[in-house]
Each structure stands twice: as structure tokens, then as C-alpha cells.
């Protein structure tokens, strides 16, 4: 349930409603909009029976939430959320660009990539230290050593670090080194991990599951938010369909659907979405045109020798071309890229 306050409601009236809810043992989330304040009620609404809530000064109306997800929906928070990560906003006017290799392989590889990406205006360096691979014989990542290399790169370049977590142990280690944790497609419904990330309060990128519909995806975000973490960025990375020409089918229709359904920002990963480097740039253009708040792109100094996902990784020249093209598209949509 959400409580819509009158446009001229005073701060004291808002505080009185908040106090009543908290005295009943209910959670409260206050969203201050440009015209009015909305108070989200978290918990068993039966506790509101026989309360004077509807007639309290400043209250305009009560609105029940009918969606299975509560906190991530626009009924709960009509205005789009902007996630601020150490001064860099995701979901605002500026497009967020997250780029880097699928996996951290060596100090030389990750540093060379980071220096190049910094020159291209990228704000976030992505690199996998823990790699949940389909085959147990594939490269599984450098673990904590990879995280240490990422932290060293941040120190030298100023890029913020994004890296995937796959377990409670990897989450605890990642929190020491990274700025944003990523929940990959295979762990989208690892509910215990989602709840722990929620309790961590770390900014998180939540990728869509391999065969998950949008409602399941938003409910996964709800698990994180229900633990008090509102710093969530959704990532469309393609879903499994009958099509075999691409690795996945990049569902760009999810971008406007999310924008209508949820207040959370959404970015697009055309690298995993297609699995082919030559399709990454056109699908990145399409993602921005569809209204995405940013991109996640796999970039490697030499994709031919990459230990993970070389087929879908851009080399430096191709990534530079992608950025040039996005800079031309962004102003049409009243968005901008960092210089």
C-alpha cells in the first residue's frame, strides 16, 4: 500500500503518518516528488485496520498495490530512481557506460584495458574475478587476486569497479574491493544471495535470468529491495529462445516495459545478448534508442586470445567506433555521454 499525501502537506503531517506506521511495526519508505510526497508501507496491511490513517491531516488517499512486486513498481514510487554511485549517477540524463573484459586475466591485461576505457569517457570498469561457467573445465576466474587487481586499477585510473558475485563468500570478499556488485543471469533467482546483497546495501546490477520473464526479474529485484537496498540497476542481457543464430535473444522491448512498470534504471548488455562481436554495436545503438540508461560492453585488448567470451568482446578500435556512434544518438534522446 502507498499513502499519497496532499500537495500542501506539511513536514509535521508527514512525520505523524510515518510515526503511526512505525509504531505499528510497519516499514516505511518516503518518496518526495516534485508535486507531492508518497509514503510506501512495507509489511502486513492488516495492521492498518481500525487506524485513523485515511482521515489524518495531510493524507489525500490510500492506494493498494496489486502487482506481486511492491517496492520496485511505479505505484510505490512514480518518479524514476537515480542511483548515485560515488558521485556518478545511473538513471539520470547522463548515460552510464560499463565496459571491460569478461574476466580479469592479468595485471597487464586489465590495466591496459582500463587506461584505454578511461580515455573513451567510460566511468565503470567491469571485470570478472569469479566466473560461473557452463563447463567446469572452463576458466573460472582469479578469485580474490582478480579483485585485488581491480582495486589497484581503480587507485591508478579512478574508474569505479563492477564485478560479479556468485556466493556468500565471494560477496563478502567483493565488498572489500569493488563499488558495484553484479548478480549474473544464473543467480537471478538465488534468493538467499539476493537477500544478502540487500542487507549489504551495496549498489547492485541485477541481470535478467536466462529464461526469466519480466515479472520474475522484478520480483528478484524485490528480494533485494525488501532488505533495505534501493541501489538497484536492472540489466537486460538477452533470454534463451528457439533462435540459434545468436547466443541469446536480446529483448529490447523490456526496456520500455521496465520504464513503464518500474522506477529502477535499466541498462543493456548487447555482448551477452548476441554473443557475436559484430552485432554488439548495432544492438548497443538500438538499446540506447529504446531508452536504456546505459550499456554494459565486453572489451578486451586482444579478443582472439581472451580466456572468456572472446567471440563477443570488442577490441579497442571497435569500442571507440561504438562510442562515437552513441555520442551521435544520445542528444536526439536528450541524453548525454561523459567526455
C-alpha positions in Angstrom: 0.0 0.0 0.0 1.1 3.6 -0.6 -0.2 6.7 1.1 -0.4 9.7 -1.2 0.0 12.9 0.8 -1.7 16.2 -0.3 0.4 18.6 -2.3 0.4 21.1 0.6 1.1 18.5 3.3 3.4 19.8 5.9 6.5 18.0 7.2 4.9 17.6 10.6 1.9 15.8 8.9 4.2 13.5 7.0 6.2 12.8 10.2 2.9 12.0 12.1 1.9 9.4 9.4 5.4 7.9 9.5 5.3 7.6 13.3 1.9 5.9 13.2 3.2 3.3 10.7 6.4 2.6 12.6 4.6 2.3 15.9 2.6 -0.5 14.2 5.8 -2.3 13.3 5.5 -1.5 9.6 8.3 -0.5 7.3 8.2 3.0 5.7 9.7 4.3 2.5 9.2 8.0 1.8 9.5 9.3 -1.8 9.5 13.0 -2.2 8.3 14.0 -5.6 8.2 17.3 -7.4 4.4 17.7 -6.6 3.7 15.6 -3.6 5.1 13.0 -1.1 4.3 9.3 -1.3 4.7 7.0 1.6 5.2 3.4 0.9 4.0 0.9 3.6 6.0 -2.3 3.9 4.5 -5.2 5.9 1.2 -6.7 6.8 -1.5 -4.2 5.8 -4.0 -5.9 8.2 -2.2 -3.9 11.0 -3.8 -0.8 9.5 -7.3 -1.9 10.4 -9.0 0.4 12.8 -6.5 3.1 12.4 -7.4 6.8 11.6 -4.9 6.8 8.6 -7.4 7.9 5.9 -8.6 10.9 7.9 -5.2 12.0 9.2 -4.3 15.6 8.3 -2.3 15.8 5.1 -3.4 12.4 3.7 -5.0 12.6 0.3 -5.7 8.9 -0.4 -4.6 5.3 0.2 -3.6 3.3 -2.9 -3.4 -0.5 -2.7 -0.6 -2.2 -4.7 -2.0 -5.0 -6.9 1.3 -6.1 -8.5 3.1 -9.1 -7.0 6.1 -6.8 -6.6 5.6 -3.8 -4.3 8.8 -1.7 -3.8 10.1 -1.8 -7.3 6.9 -0.7 -9.0 5.8 2.7 -10.1 2.8 2.6 -7.8 5.2 2.7 -4.9 7.5 5.3 -6.5 6.1 7.1 -9.6 9.3 9.1 -10.3 12.3 7.3 -11.8 15.1 6.4 -9.4 18.6 7.8 -10.0 21.3 5.6 -8.4 24.2 7.7 -7.2 27.5 5.7 -7.0 30.3 7.8 -5.6 29.1 10.9 -7.5 28.2 9.1 -10.8 24.5 8.9 -11.5 22.8 6.0 -13.2 19.3 6.7 -14.4 19.7 10.5 -14.9 20.4 12.5 -18.1 23.9 11.0 -18.5 24.3 7.5 -19.9 26.3 5.1 -17.9 28.9 3.1 -19.8 30.3 0.0 -18.1 33.0 -1.8 -20.0 35.8 -4.2 -19.6 36.8 -7.8 -20.1 34.6 -10.7 -19.2 37.4 -12.0 -16.9 40.4 -10.4 -15.2 43.3 -12.4 -16.6 46.4 -10.5 -15.6 47.6 -7.1 -14.3 48.8 -6.1 -17.8 45.5 -7.0 -19.5 43.3 -5.3 -17.0 45.5 -2.1 -16.7 45.8 -1.7 -20.5 42.1 -2.1 -20.9 41.3 0.4 -18.1 43.6 3.1 -19.4 42.0 2.8 -22.8 38.5 2.9 -21.5 39.3 5.9 -19.3 40.4 7.8 -22.4 37.0 7.0 -24.0 35.0 8.5 -21.2 33.9 5.3 -19.5 33.0 5.6 -15.8 32.9 1.9 -14.7 35.3 -0.9 -15.3 33.8 -4.3 -15.3 35.9 -7.4 -14.8 35.0 -10.9 -13.6 37.0 -12.3 -10.7 34.5 -15.2 -10.1 33.2 -16.7 -13.3 30.3 -19.2 -13.1 30.9 -21.0 -16.4 28.7 -23.6 -18.1 31.6 -26.1 -18.2 33.5 -26.9 -15.0 36.7 -27.1 -17.2 36.5 -23.5 -18.4 38.4 -20.7 -16.8 36.7 -19.8 -13.5 38.5 -16.6 -12.7 41.3 -15.4 -10.5 39.1 -15.1 -7.4 40.3 -12.6 -4.7 43.6 -12.0 -6.7 41.4 -10.7 -9.5 39.6 -8.4 -7.1 42.9 -7.0 -5.8 44.0 -6.2 -9.4 40.7 -4.4 -10.0 41.2 -2.3 -6.8 44.7 -1.4 -8.0 43.3 -0.3 -11.3 40.7 1.9 -9.5 43.5 3.5 -7.5 45.5 4.4 -10.6 42.7 5.4 -13.0 39.8 6.5 -10.8 37.4 4.1 -12.6 34.7 2.6 -10.4 34.7 -1.2 -10.3 31.9 -3.6 -11.2 32.4 -7.3 -10.6 30.1 -10.4 -10.3 29.4 -12.2 -7.1 28.3 -15.9 -7.1 28.1 -16.9 -3.4 28.1 -15.5 0.1 31.9 -15.9 0.3 32.5 -14.0 -2.9 30.1 -11.2 -1.8 32.0 -10.7 1.4 35.3 -10.5 -0.5 34.0 -8.3 -3.2 32.6 -5.8 -0.7 36.2 -5.0 0.2 37.3 -4.2 -3.3 34.5 -3.1 -5.6 32.0 -0.3 -6.0 29.1 -2.2 -7.6 28.3 -5.9 -7.3 26.7 -7.8 -10.2 24.2 -10.6 -9.9 24.5 -12.7 -13.1 21.8 -14.4 -15.0 22.4 -17.8 -13.4 22.0 -16.3 -9.9 19.0 -14.1 -10.6 16.8 -16.4 -8.5 19.4 -17.3 -5.9 17.1 -15.8 -3.3 19.4 -16.2 -0.3 22.2 -14.4 -2.2 19.7 -11.7 -3.3 18.7 -11.1 0.3 22.3 -10.9 1.5 23.1 -8.3 -1.2 20.0 -6.5 0.0 21.4 -6.4 3.5 24.8 -5.3 2.2 23.4 -2.0 0.9 26.0 -2.3 -2.0 24.9 -0.9 -5.3 24.0 -3.9 -7.5 23.4 -4.7 -11.1 20.8 -7.4 -11.4 20.9 -9.2 -14.8 17.8 -10.9 -16.2 17.8 -14.6 -15.9 18.3 -16.9 -18.9 14.7 -17.8 -19.2 13.0 -15.3 -16.9 10.0 -13.2 -17.7 9.9 -9.6 -16.6 7.7 -10.2 -13.6 10.2 -12.8 -12.3 13.0 -10.4 -12.9 11.3 -7.6 -11.0 10.4 -9.9 -8.1 14.1 -10.8 -7.9 14.8 -7.1 -7.5 12.1 -7.0 -4.9 14.0 -9.5 -2.8 17.0 -7.1 -2.7 14.8 -4.1 -2.0 12.8 -5.8 0.7 16.0 -6.0 2.7 16.5 -2.2 2.5 18.8 -1.9 -0.5 17.3 0.6 -3.1 20.5 0.9 -5.1 19.5 -1.5 -7.9 20.2 -1.3 -11.6 18.5 -3.7 -13.9 20.4 -5.2 -16.9 18.8 -6.8 -19.9 21.2 -9.3 -21.3 19.1 -11.5 -23.5 17.0 -14.5 -22.9 17.1 -18.1 -24.2 14.7 -18.7 -27.2 14.5 -21.1 -30.1 16.8 -18.9 -32.1 20.3 -20.4 -32.6 22.0 -17.7 -34.7 22.8 -15.6 -31.6 23.8 -16.7 -28.2 20.7 -15.2 -26.7 17.8 -13.1 -28.0 18.2 -9.6 -26.8 14.8 -8.5 -25.7 14.9 -4.7 -26.2 11.2 -4.5 -25.6 12.0 -5.0 -21.9 13.5 -1.5 -21.8 10.3 0.5 -22.4 8.3 -2.1 -20.4 10.6 -1.6 -17.4 10.3 2.2 -17.8 6.5 1.9 -17.6 6.4 -0.7 -14.8 9.3 0.2 -12.5 11.2 3.2 -11.3 14.5 1.4 -11.4 17.1 2.3 -14.1 17.8 -0.3 -16.8 21.0 -0.8 -18.9 21.5 -3.2 -21.8 24.3 -5.8 -22.3 24.5 -6.5 -26.1 27.6 -8.6 -25.6 25.8 -11.4 -23.8 22.6 -10.6 -25.6 24.1 -11.6 -29.0 27.3 -13.5 -28.3 28.9 -12.0 -31.5 31.1 -9.0 -31.5 29.9 -7.7 -34.9 26.3 -7.5 -33.5 27.3 -5.6 -30.3 27.5 -2.1 -31.8 24.2 -2.2 -33.7 22.4 -3.6 -30.7 24.0 -1.1 -28.4 22.7 1.7 -30.7 19.2 0.1 -30.6 19.4 -0.2 -26.8 20.1 3.5 -26.3 17.4 4.3 -28.9 14.9 2.2 -26.9 15.5 4.3 -23.8 18.2 2.4 -21.8 20.1 4.3 -19.1 23.4 2.8 -20.2 25.3 -0.1 -21.6 27.5 -2.9 -20.4 30.0 -3.9 -23.1 32.8 -6.5 -23.1 36.1 -5.1 -24.2 39.4 -6.9 -24.5 42.9 -5.8 -25.8 43.1 -9.0 -28.0 39.7 -10.9 -28.1 41.3 -13.7 -30.1 43.3 -14.9 -27.0 40.7 -14.0 -24.3 40.2 -16.7 -21.7 36.5 -16.0 -21.6 33.9 -14.7 -24.1 36.3 -13.6 -26.8 33.8 -14.1 -29.5 31.5 -11.3 -28.1 34.3 -8.9 -27.0 35.1 -5.7 -28.8 38.7 -4.7 -29.4 39.8 -1.1 -28.7 39.1 0.1 -32.2 35.6 -1.3 -32.4 34.7 0.1 -29.0 35.9 3.5 -30.0 33.6 3.3 -33.0 30.7 2.3 -30.8 31.3 5.3 -28.5 31.4 7.7 -31.5 28.1 6.4 -32.7 26.4 6.5 -29.3 27.5 10.2 -29.0 25.6 11.0 -32.1 22.4 9.2 -30.9 22.3 10.4 -27.3 21.4 14.1 -28.0 18.4 13.0 -30.0 17.0 11.4 -26.9 18.1 14.3 -24.7 20.8 12.1 -23.1 24.5 12.7 -22.9 27.7 10.8 -22.6 30.7 11.8 -20.4 33.6 13.2 -22.4 
